[in-house]
C-alpha cells in the first residue's frame, strides 16, 4: 500500500505516527509512506530558520505529537515526550547534532513546563519526532520525505496520480494536511500593491509574519501594522528584538525596552483597538481542564433533541460556565465566610438569583461586555496603558487561581464542547451559523487566543519607549498623497503618514481564492468542492464528509481514500489550527487515529477487530 501525506507539519507527523502504530495489526506485507512538502519536516510555519523571538502561544507542557490513553478513539499508542519533556531530556544532543543556533540550544536548556517555546524550537521538536519514527519503523515500512510541491492530483487505476514539481507518482490513498494557505489579492489589496510600487513604499497583504524581507525598513520609516493579534506581536519582535533592541527588568520587576536605534516608528491598530487578552501564567498540568456545569454533554444532547439552538442560548451557557469559575475563585479568596459549595449549587440552578445577594463591589462583578473594552481614561493612550496593565496583573494571577484568567481559560477548556455544537450543526442554520463563524470566532480569539503574558509586558515597555503607538478603535488606512495614512473613526484621532503598511494577520481560510496549486486544481477538475452554509454563504472550507474527513466532489459525493483535515476545512470543523494537547482527549489525536484506521482497514477505529 502506498500512502501520500501532503504536508509534513504537525498533522502529517501525527498521521505518520498513527499509521506506524496500527501497521503491526494489519495483514499488509509492505507499507510505503511519502510525505510531500516544499519545506523541511515541520513545514512552513514551524521552520527553525525563523527568528527565535517568535513564540508559540501554548505552554510547552501542553504540546505533544504523541497519542495517549485519554483519546476516545480505540487505537494502539506508544508514549512520547511533550515539547517540555523533550527540551529537558533529549533536545540538547539533537540540536547540537543538527547544527541549531546557540540561542535555541540555550532556550531548550532553560525551558520549563509553563514557558512558551519559540516556534523555531517546536520545529526542531517535530524533526526529532520524525527521526524517532524513522528509527522505530519496521523494515517492511518505507518512509520518505520529498521536499517538493504537489501541484495536481487525479484518479488513476484505483488510486491516484500525483504531479509534483519533480515527478509524477502514484498512491493508493492521499491525505491533504496543507495547513494555512495564501489567497488571491482582493481588489483593495491590488490597489495597495500598485500604490506601494508607484511610490516606492512597502505593502504586505495577509501572510505569515515570519516571512518576508523587512531589511529595507530603517529608523526613518514609519510602519503601519493593521491588526493587533498574534501576527502583530511577531512583527513587533522582528522590528525590535531582531534589530538589536533588548528588554530588562528593574528592581521593582517592571520591564523596560532599550532601543538599538534601528527600529522604525510603529503605528498599529485594529477594529477593536486593543490587543487580545494575554494567556495567563500557566498553572495547569497536562490533562487539567475545567469541567462544564452548563455546557455539558447532557445539555448538548438535549439541544440536539429539541431542534435548532439559538446563539443566545449557547452564549448564555458559555458565559455561565466562565462566571461559575470566576465567582468560585473570587468568593474563596475575598469572601471566605460565604459558603462556597452552597453558592455553587445555587449558581448551577439559577445564576442570577445566586449572584444577587452577594456583597460584591461594583468592580468585582463578572462583566462579559467589559472584557472587550478599555477602561475609561482621559486619552486613548492612557486607556490602552490601563488595559494592558490590568491584563498583565490578571494574567499573572494564574490559570487556576486568578479569577478572571481562570474564567477566560474556560473558553479553552470547553473547546471540544463548542466543536460538538459545530459538528452536530446545532445552531439555527439560516442565521446563527454564520454569526458563529464571524462574530463568535472573532470574540473567542480576543478572549482566549492571545499572546503569552510577557508580550503585553513588552508592549507596555515599547509604548513607554515611544517605539509603538496604538490607534483608537475603528482604524482606517488610506493610500494617498504618496503615503499610507492611518487614523481612526474616533473623533479627534491623530493621523500618521506611513512609508510601509503591513496587514498583521494571516490569510483567512478561503478555498475559492486559495493560491495553493493543488486546491485550485482539485476545484477546477471537480474532485473537490467549496463548503456552503445552509443560507448559501460560503464558509471558506473545502467540503468534506464530517464523519470520515474524505473530500466531497463537485456533486457532493464522497471521494474514497482522499482525505483532508486541518485549516482547509475550518468552517465545517472549528479551531482546526489548535496545537495537539496531551491527556485531554485531543481532537487532533482522535482525527489522526480515525484517518489511519480508515486508510489501513477501510473502517473506523471502533469497527476494527483488534485487541490491544
C-alpha positions as CSV (number, residue, x, y, z in Angstrom):
1,X,0.0,0.0,0.0
2,X,1.2,3.5,-0.9
3,X,0.1,6.4,1.2
4,X,0.8,10.0,0.3
5,X,0.7,12.6,3.1
6,X,0.7,16.1,1.6
7,X,2.1,18.3,4.4
8,X,5.0,17.5,6.7
9,X,3.9,19.7,9.6
10,X,2.3,18.5,12.9
11,X,-0.7,16.8,11.2
12,X,1.5,14.9,8.8
13,X,3.6,13.7,11.7
14,X,0.6,12.8,13.8
15,X,-0.8,10.7,11.0
16,X,2.6,9.1,10.3
17,X,2.8,8.0,14.0
18,X,-0.8,6.6,13.8
19,X,0.0,4.6,10.6
20,X,3.1,3.1,12.2
21,X,1.2,2.2,15.4
22,X,-1.6,0.5,13.5
23,X,0.5,-1.2,10.9
24,X,1.5,-4.3,13.0
25,X,-2.2,-5.1,13.4
26,X,-2.8,-5.3,9.6
27,X,-2.2,-8.1,7.1
28,X,-0.1,-5.8,4.9
29,X,3.2,-7.1,3.7
30,X,4.6,-3.7,3.0
31,X,3.6,0.0,3.6
32,X,5.1,2.9,1.7
33,X,4.5,6.3,3.2
34,X,5.7,9.5,1.4
35,X,5.4,13.0,2.9
36,X,5.3,15.8,0.4
37,X,6.1,19.3,1.5
38,X,8.2,22.1,-0.2
39,X,9.6,22.8,3.2
40,X,11.6,20.6,5.6
41,X,10.0,18.4,8.2
42,X,7.8,20.7,10.4
43,X,6.5,22.6,7.4
44,X,6.4,26.2,6.6
45,X,5.0,27.7,9.9
46,X,7.5,25.9,12.2
47,X,10.7,26.2,10.3
48,X,13.7,26.5,12.6
49,X,15.1,29.2,10.2
50,X,12.7,31.8,11.5
51,X,13.5,34.3,14.2
52,X,14.0,32.7,17.7
53,X,11.9,35.6,19.1
54,X,8.7,34.4,17.6
55,X,6.8,32.5,20.3
56,X,4.1,29.8,20.5
57,X,1.0,30.8,22.5
58,X,0.6,27.4,24.2
59,X,2.7,26.4,27.2
60,X,5.4,23.8,26.4
61,X,3.9,21.1,28.7
62,X,0.7,21.3,26.7
63,X,2.2,20.5,23.3
64,X,2.6,16.9,22.1
65,X,2.8,14.9,18.9
66,X,2.1,11.5,20.6
67,X,-1.1,9.6,21.2
68,X,-2.2,8.9,24.8
69,X,-4.6,6.9,26.8
70,X,-7.2,9.6,27.2
71,X,-8.0,9.7,23.5
72,X,-11.6,8.5,23.0
73,X,-10.8,6.6,19.8
74,X,-9.7,3.0,20.0
75,X,-6.2,2.5,18.9
76,X,-2.6,1.5,19.9
77,X,-0.4,4.0,21.5
78,X,3.2,4.5,22.3
79,X,4.1,7.1,24.8
80,X,6.3,10.1,23.8
81,X,7.5,13.3,25.4
82,X,5.7,16.6,25.4
83,X,7.6,19.6,24.0
84,X,8.7,20.5,27.5
85,X,9.9,16.9,28.4
86,X,11.8,16.7,25.1
87,X,13.5,20.0,25.8
88,X,14.6,18.8,29.2
89,X,15.9,15.4,28.2
90,X,16.5,14.9,24.5
91,X,16.8,18.3,22.9
92,X,20.4,19.3,23.5
93,X,22.1,16.4,21.8
94,X,19.7,16.6,18.9
95,X,20.0,20.3,18.5
96,X,23.8,20.2,18.6
97,X,23.9,17.4,16.0
98,X,21.5,19.4,13.8
99,X,23.7,22.5,14.0
100,X,21.0,24.6,15.7
101,X,21.7,28.1,16.7
102,X,23.2,28.5,20.2
103,X,20.2,30.7,21.2
104,X,17.9,27.8,20.6
105,X,20.1,25.3,22.5
106,X,20.1,27.7,25.4
107,X,16.4,28.1,25.2
108,X,15.8,24.4,25.3
109,X,18.1,24.1,28.4
110,X,16.1,26.8,30.2
111,X,12.6,25.9,29.0
112,X,10.2,24.9,31.8
113,X,6.8,23.2,31.6
114,X,5.0,26.5,31.8
115,X,7.2,28.5,29.4
116,X,6.2,29.4,25.9
117,X,8.7,28.0,23.4
118,X,9.8,29.6,20.2
119,X,8.3,28.4,17.1
120,X,11.7,27.5,15.8
121,X,12.3,25.2,18.8
122,X,8.9,23.5,18.1
123,X,10.1,23.0,14.5
124,X,13.2,21.1,15.9
125,X,10.9,19.0,18.1
126,X,9.0,18.0,15.1
127,X,12.2,17.0,13.3
128,X,13.2,14.9,16.3
129,X,9.8,13.2,16.3
130,X,10.3,12.3,12.6
131,X,13.7,10.9,13.3
132,X,12.4,8.8,16.1
133,X,9.6,7.5,13.9
134,X,12.0,6.6,11.2
135,X,14.2,4.7,13.7
136,X,11.2,2.8,15.1
137,X,9.7,1.8,11.8
138,X,9.9,-1.9,10.9
139,X,11.8,-3.0,7.8
140,X,8.6,-3.5,5.8
141,X,7.6,0.1,6.2
142,X,9.4,2.7,4.0
143,X,9.1,6.4,4.9
144,X,10.4,9.2,2.7
145,X,10.1,12.9,2.7
146,X,10.1,14.7,-0.7
147,X,10.7,18.4,-0.4
148,X,8.5,19.3,-3.3
149,X,5.1,20.7,-4.1
150,X,2.2,18.6,-5.2
151,X,0.6,20.6,-8.0
152,X,-2.1,18.3,-9.2
153,X,-4.0,15.1,-8.3
154,X,-6.1,12.8,-10.4
155,X,-7.8,9.4,-10.1
156,X,-5.7,6.7,-11.6
157,X,-6.1,2.9,-11.8
158,X,-8.0,2.6,-8.5
159,X,-5.7,5.1,-6.8
160,X,-4.2,8.5,-7.5
161,X,-1.6,10.1,-9.7
162,X,0.3,13.0,-8.1
163,X,2.1,15.6,-10.2
164,X,4.8,17.3,-8.2
165,X,7.4,19.9,-9.2
166,X,9.9,17.0,-9.6
167,X,8.0,13.9,-10.9
168,X,4.7,12.1,-11.4
169,X,3.9,9.5,-8.8
170,X,1.1,7.2,-7.7
171,X,-0.6,6.4,-4.4
172,X,-3.5,4.3,-3.1
173,X,-4.5,6.9,-0.5
174,X,-3.9,10.6,-0.3
175,X,-4.3,12.8,2.8
176,X,-4.2,16.6,2.5
177,X,-2.7,18.3,5.6
178,X,-2.0,21.6,3.8
179,X,-2.1,24.0,6.8
180,X,-2.6,27.7,6.1
181,X,-2.5,28.9,2.5
182,X,-2.3,32.4,0.9
183,X,-5.2,33.8,-1.0
184,X,-5.6,35.8,-4.2
185,X,-5.3,39.5,-3.6
186,X,-8.6,41.4,-3.1
187,X,-9.4,44.4,-5.2
188,X,-8.3,46.7,-2.3
189,X,-5.0,44.7,-1.8
190,X,-4.2,45.0,-5.5
191,X,-4.7,48.8,-5.4
192,X,-2.4,49.0,-2.3
193,X,0.3,46.8,-4.1
194,X,0.1,49.1,-7.1
195,X,0.2,52.2,-4.9
196,X,3.3,51.0,-3.0
197,X,5.1,50.2,-6.2
198,X,4.3,53.5,-7.7
199,X,5.5,55.5,-4.7
200,X,8.4,53.2,-3.6
201,X,6.7,52.2,-0.4
202,X,6.2,48.8,1.2
203,X,2.9,46.9,1.4
204,X,2.3,43.4,2.6
205,X,-1.0,41.6,2.2
206,X,-2.0,39.0,4.8
207,X,0.8,36.5,5.2
208,X,2.8,34.5,7.7
209,X,4.6,37.1,9.9
210,X,7.8,35.2,10.0
211,X,8.3,35.5,6.3
212,X,9.2,38.5,4.1
213,X,12.1,40.8,4.0
214,X,12.0,43.7,6.4
215,X,15.6,44.8,5.9
216,X,14.7,47.7,3.7
217,X,12.9,49.4,6.6
218,X,15.1,51.8,8.5
219,X,14.8,54.0,11.6
220,X,13.5,56.8,9.4
221,X,10.5,54.7,8.3
222,X,7.0,54.7,9.8
223,X,5.4,51.3,9.6
224,X,1.7,50.9,9.9
225,X,0.5,47.5,11.2
226,X,-3.1,46.7,10.6
227,X,-4.1,44.1,13.2
228,X,-3.3,43.6,16.9
229,X,-3.3,39.8,17.2
230,X,-0.6,37.2,17.3
231,X,0.9,38.3,13.9
232,X,1.2,41.8,15.3
233,X,3.4,40.6,18.2
234,X,5.5,38.5,15.8
235,X,6.1,41.5,13.5
236,X,6.9,43.7,16.6
237,X,9.5,41.2,17.6
238,X,11.1,41.2,14.2
239,X,11.2,45.0,14.2
240,X,12.7,45.3,17.7
241,X,14.4,42.2,19.1
242,X,15.7,41.2,15.7
243,X,17.2,44.7,15.3
244,X,19.2,44.6,18.5
245,X,16.7,46.1,20.9
246,X,16.6,44.4,24.3
247,X,14.3,44.3,27.4
248,X,15.4,44.4,31.0
249,X,13.6,44.5,34.4
250,X,14.3,47.0,37.1
251,X,14.3,46.3,40.8
252,X,10.5,46.5,41.0
253,X,10.1,43.9,38.2
254,X,8.9,46.4,35.6
255,X,10.1,45.7,32.1
256,X,11.9,48.4,30.1
257,X,12.9,48.5,26.4
258,X,16.3,49.6,25.3
259,X,16.2,50.6,21.7
260,X,19.0,49.8,19.3
261,X,18.3,52.9,17.2
262,X,17.5,50.7,14.2
263,X,13.7,50.5,14.9
264,X,11.2,52.2,12.6
265,X,8.3,54.1,14.2
266,X,5.4,51.7,14.5
267,X,1.8,52.7,14.4
268,X,-0.7,49.9,15.0
269,X,-4.4,49.5,15.2
270,X,-7.5,47.4,14.5
271,X,-11.3,47.4,14.6
272,X,-11.4,46.9,18.3
273,X,-8.3,49.0,19.1
274,X,-7.0,46.6,21.7
275,X,-4.7,43.5,21.5
276,X,-6.3,40.2,22.6
277,X,-6.1,39.2,26.3
278,X,-2.8,37.6,27.2
279,X,-2.5,34.0,28.1
280,X,-2.4,33.7,31.9
281,X,0.5,32.3,33.9
282,X,0.0,28.6,33.3
283,X,-0.6,26.6,36.5
284,X,-2.3,23.6,34.8
285,X,-0.5,20.3,34.4
286,X,-1.1,18.4,31.2
287,X,-4.7,17.0,31.2
288,X,-6.1,19.5,33.7
289,X,-9.3,21.0,32.4
290,X,-12.3,22.7,34.0
291,X,-15.4,20.5,33.7
292,X,-18.5,22.3,32.4
293,X,-21.5,22.9,34.6
294,X,-23.7,24.3,31.9
295,X,-22.2,23.4,28.5
296,X,-22.3,19.7,29.4
297,X,-22.6,16.6,27.1
298,X,-26.2,16.1,28.5
299,X,-27.1,19.7,27.6
300,X,-25.7,19.2,24.1
301,X,-27.9,16.1,23.7
302,X,-30.9,18.0,25.0
303,X,-30.4,20.8,22.5
304,X,-30.0,18.2,19.7
305,X,-33.3,16.6,20.6
306,X,-35.1,19.9,20.9
307,X,-34.1,21.3,17.5
308,X,-32.2,24.4,16.3
309,X,-30.1,26.0,19.0
310,X,-30.2,29.8,19.2
311,X,-27.0,31.8,19.6
312,X,-28.4,33.4,22.8
313,X,-28.9,30.0,24.5
314,X,-25.4,28.9,23.5
315,X,-23.8,32.1,24.7
316,X,-25.7,32.1,28.0
317,X,-24.4,28.6,28.8
318,X,-20.8,29.5,27.9
319,X,-20.9,32.8,29.9
320,X,-22.4,31.0,32.9
321,X,-19.6,28.4,32.8
322,X,-17.0,31.2,32.8
323,X,-18.8,33.1,35.5
324,X,-19.1,30.0,37.6
325,X,-15.3,29.6,37.7
326,X,-14.8,33.4,38.2
327,X,-17.1,33.7,41.2
328,X,-15.9,30.4,42.8
329,X,-12.4,31.7,42.9
330,X,-13.3,35.3,43.8
331,X,-15.5,34.2,46.8
332,X,-13.0,31.7,48.1
333,X,-10.2,34.4,48.1
334,X,-12.1,37.6,49.1
335,X,-15.2,36.4,50.9
336,X,-14.2,33.2,52.7
337,X,-17.1,33.4,55.1
338,X,-19.6,32.7,52.3
339,X,-20.3,29.0,52.0
340,X,-18.8,28.2,48.6
341,X,-20.5,24.9,48.0
342,X,-23.9,26.4,48.7
343,X,-23.2,29.2,46.3
344,X,-22.1,26.9,43.6
345,X,-25.2,24.7,44.0
346,X,-27.4,27.8,43.8
347,X,-25.5,29.2,40.8
348,X,-25.8,26.0,38.9
349,X,-29.6,26.2,39.3
350,X,-30.2,29.9,38.8
351,X,-27.1,32.1,38.2
352,X,-28.7,35.5,38.5
353,X,-30.5,34.6,41.8
354,X,-27.3,33.3,43.2
355,X,-25.3,36.4,42.4
356,X,-27.9,38.9,43.6
357,X,-27.4,38.6,47.4
358,X,-23.5,38.7,47.1
359,X,-21.9,41.6,48.9
360,X,-19.6,42.5,46.0
361,X,-18.1,45.8,45.0
362,X,-19.2,47.1,41.6
363,X,-15.8,46.3,40.1
364,X,-16.0,42.7,41.3
365,X,-18.9,41.5,39.2
366,X,-18.1,39.4,36.1
367,X,-18.9,41.7,33.2
368,X,-18.6,39.9,29.8
369,X,-19.0,43.1,27.8
370,X,-16.3,44.9,29.7
371,X,-13.8,42.3,28.6
372,X,-13.9,43.8,25.1
373,X,-13.3,47.5,26.0
374,X,-10.6,49.6,27.5
375,X,-11.1,51.4,30.9
376,X,-12.3,55.0,30.8
377,X,-9.4,57.4,30.6
378,X,-8.6,61.0,29.6
379,X,-6.7,59.8,26.4
380,X,-6.7,56.7,24.3
381,X,-3.0,56.2,25.2
382,X,-3.9,56.1,28.9
383,X,-6.8,53.8,28.2
384,X,-4.5,51.3,26.3
385,X,-2.0,51.5,29.1
386,X,-4.6,50.8,31.8
387,X,-6.0,47.9,29.7
388,X,-2.5,46.3,29.3
389,X,-1.6,46.9,33.0
390,X,-4.8,45.3,34.2
391,X,-4.4,42.4,31.8
392,X,-0.8,41.8,32.9
393,X,-1.9,41.8,36.5
394,X,-4.9,39.5,35.9
395,X,-2.9,37.1,33.8
396,X,-0.1,37.0,36.3
397,X,-2.5,35.6,39.0
398,X,-2.5,32.3,37.1
399,X,-4.8,30.0,35.2
400,X,-6.1,28.2,38.4
401,X,-6.0,30.9,41.0
402,X,-6.6,34.1,39.0
403,X,-10.4,34.7,38.9
404,X,-10.5,36.4,35.6
405,X,-7.8,34.5,33.9
406,X,-9.3,31.2,35.0
407,X,-12.6,32.3,33.7
408,X,-11.1,33.0,30.3
409,X,-9.4,29.6,30.4
410,X,-12.9,28.1,30.4
411,X,-13.2,29.0,26.7
412,X,-10.1,27.0,26.0
413,X,-11.1,24.0,28.2
414,X,-14.5,23.8,26.6
415,X,-13.3,23.8,23.0
416,X,-14.4,20.2,22.5
417,X,-17.9,21.0,23.7
418,X,-18.0,24.0,21.3
419,X,-16.7,21.8,18.5
420,X,-19.6,19.4,19.1
421,X,-22.0,22.3,18.5
422,X,-20.4,22.9,15.1
423,X,-20.1,19.2,14.2
424,X,-23.7,18.4,15.2
425,X,-24.9,21.6,13.4
426,X,-26.9,22.5,16.4
427,X,-27.1,26.3,15.7
428,X,-30.0,27.6,13.7
429,X,-28.9,27.1,10.1
430,X,-30.1,30.3,8.5
431,X,-28.7,32.8,10.9
432,X,-26.6,31.7,13.8
433,X,-24.1,29.5,12.0
434,X,-22.8,32.5,10.1
435,X,-22.8,34.5,13.3
436,X,-20.6,31.8,14.8
437,X,-18.1,31.8,12.0
438,X,-17.8,35.6,12.0
439,X,-18.7,37.2,15.4
440,X,-18.1,34.4,17.8
441,X,-14.8,33.4,16.3
442,X,-13.6,37.0,16.5
443,X,-14.7,37.3,20.1
444,X,-13.3,33.9,21.1
445,X,-9.9,34.8,19.6
446,X,-9.8,38.1,21.5
447,X,-10.6,36.4,24.8
448,X,-8.7,33.1,24.7
449,X,-6.2,33.0,21.8
450,X,-3.9,35.8,22.8
451,X,-0.1,36.0,23.2
452,X,1.9,34.9,26.2
453,X,1.8,37.3,29.2
454,X,5.3,38.6,28.5
455,X,4.1,40.0,25.2
456,X,1.9,42.5,26.9
457,X,4.7,43.5,29.3
458,X,6.9,44.1,26.3
459,X,4.2,46.1,24.5
460,X,3.9,48.3,27.6
461,X,7.7,48.9,27.5
462,X,7.7,49.6,23.8
463,X,4.9,52.1,24.1
464,X,6.8,53.8,27.0
465,X,9.9,53.9,24.8
466,X,7.8,55.6,22.1
467,X,8.6,52.8,19.6
468,X,5.0,51.7,19.3
469,X,1.8,53.8,19.2
470,X,-1.7,52.1,19.3
471,X,-4.5,53.9,17.5
472,X,-8.0,54.2,18.9
473,X,-10.7,51.8,17.7
474,X,-12.0,51.6,14.1
475,X,-8.7,52.0,12.4
476,X,-8.7,53.5,8.9
477,X,-6.0,53.5,6.3
478,X,-5.9,55.4,3.1
479,X,-3.3,55.4,0.3
480,X,-3.0,59.0,-1.0
481,X,-0.5,61.9,-1.3
482,X,2.3,59.4,-1.7
483,X,1.9,57.8,1.7
484,X,-0.2,55.4,3.7
485,X,-2.3,57.5,6.0
486,X,-3.6,55.9,9.2
487,X,-6.1,57.2,11.7
488,X,-9.4,56.0,13.2
489,X,-13.1,56.9,13.2
490,X,-12.8,58.0,16.8
491,X,-13.3,61.8,16.9
492,X,-10.0,63.7,17.5
493,X,-7.8,60.7,16.5
494,X,-4.3,61.7,15.3
495,X,-3.2,61.0,11.8
496,X,0.0,59.3,10.8
497,X,1.8,59.1,7.5
498,X,3.5,55.8,6.8
499,X,6.1,54.5,4.4
500,X,5.0,50.9,5.0
501,X,1.7,49.2,5.5
502,X,1.6,45.5,6.7
503,X,-1.5,43.5,7.2
504,X,-0.7,41.9,10.6
505,X,-2.8,38.8,10.1
506,X,-2.6,35.5,8.3
507,X,-4.9,34.9,5.3
508,X,-8.4,33.8,6.1
509,X,-9.5,30.2,5.1
510,X,-11.0,30.6,1.6
511,X,-10.9,27.6,-0.7
512,X,-12.3,29.7,-3.5
513,X,-9.5,32.2,-3.5
514,X,-6.7,30.0,-2.2
515,X,-3.5,30.1,-4.2
516,X,-2.3,26.6,-3.3
517,X,-1.9,25.0,-6.7
518,X,-3.4,21.7,-5.6
519,X,-6.5,23.3,-4.1
520,X,-7.0,25.2,-7.3
521,X,-6.6,22.1,-9.5
522,X,-9.0,20.0,-7.3
523,X,-11.7,22.6,-7.5
524,X,-11.2,23.1,-11.2
525,X,-11.4,19.4,-12.0
526,X,-14.3,18.8,-9.7
527,X,-12.5,16.4,-7.3
528,X,-13.2,18.9,-4.6
529,X,-15.9,21.4,-3.7
530,X,-16.4,24.5,-1.6
531,X,-18.5,24.1,1.6
532,X,-21.6,26.2,1.7
533,X,-23.7,27.1,4.7
534,X,-27.5,26.5,4.7
535,X,-28.1,30.2,3.9
536,X,-25.9,30.0,0.8
537,X,-22.9,31.7,2.3
538,X,-19.5,30.1,1.6
539,X,-17.8,29.1,4.8
540,X,-14.4,29.1,3.2
541,X,-13.8,25.4,3.8
542,X,-13.2,22.6,1.4
543,X,-16.2,20.3,1.6
544,X,-15.6,17.0,3.4
545,X,-17.7,14.3,4.9
546,X,-17.7,15.4,8.6
547,X,-17.7,11.7,9.8
548,X,-14.7,10.5,7.7
549,X,-13.0,13.7,6.6
550,X,-13.0,12.5,3.0
551,X,-13.3,15.1,0.3
552,X,-16.6,15.7,-1.4
553,X,-16.5,16.3,-5.2
554,X,-18.5,18.8,-7.2
555,X,-21.5,16.6,-7.0
556,X,-21.2,16.4,-3.2
557,X,-20.1,12.7,-3.5
558,X,-17.6,11.3,-1.1
559,X,-14.1,10.7,-2.7
560,X,-12.9,7.4,-1.3
561,X,-9.3,7.3,0.0
562,X,-8.9,11.1,-0.4
563,X,-8.8,12.9,3.0
564,X,-8.4,16.5,4.1
565,X,-8.1,17.9,7.6
566,X,-6.8,20.9,9.4
567,X,-7.2,24.6,8.4
568,X,-8.6,24.0,4.9
569,X,-11.8,22.6,6.5
570,X,-12.3,25.4,9.0
571,X,-16.0,26.2,8.9
572,X,-17.1,22.6,8.9
573,X,-14.9,21.9,11.9
574,X,-13.8,24.6,14.4
575,X,-10.4,25.9,15.5
576,X,-8.6,23.5,13.3
577,X,-5.2,25.2,13.8
578,X,-5.0,24.5,17.5
579,X,-1.9,22.5,18.5
580,X,-2.4,19.0,19.9
581,X,-2.6,18.8,23.7
582,X,-1.7,15.8,25.8
583,X,-4.1,14.0,28.1
584,X,-7.3,15.9,27.2
585,X,-8.8,13.5,24.5
586,X,-7.4,15.9,21.9
587,X,-9.4,16.3,18.7
588,X,-6.2,16.2,16.5
589,X,-5.2,12.9,18.0
590,X,-8.7,11.5,17.6
591,X,-8.8,12.5,14.0
592,X,-5.3,11.2,13.1
593,X,-6.3,7.9,14.6
594,X,-9.5,7.8,12.7
595,X,-7.9,8.6,9.4
596,X,-5.2,6.0,9.9
597,X,-7.8,3.3,10.6
598,X,-9.8,4.2,7.5
599,X,-6.6,4.1,5.4
600,X,-5.4,0.7,6.6
601,X,-8.7,-1.1,7.3
602,X,-11.3,1.0,5.4
603,X,-13.1,1.1,8.8
604,X,-13.5,3.5,11.7
605,X,-11.3,2.6,14.7
606,X,-14.2,1.1,16.7
607,X,-15.1,-1.2,13.8
608,X,-11.6,-2.7,13.6
609,X,-11.5,-6.2,15.3
610,X,-8.2,-5.8,17.1
611,X,-7.3,-6.4,20.7
612,X,-4.7,-4.1,22.2
